[in-house]
């Protein structure tokens, strides 16, 4: 019989969001997107495919969303 369920959202048990933000900032920098941490924080919880085109246009990245998404997924699985 199940007596308890632990549902861990980022930041509840451990703060993993700061780790993800640092890696995301480094990754985006390689694509020519040098966004401030506060800008990236405003997209926290938003899928990459939704905010990347906005940042790419604002900061002038030459990568397509498809190319960037493949690289992003490859980096996340490392």
Beta strands, then each sheet from edge to edge (+ up, - down):
end
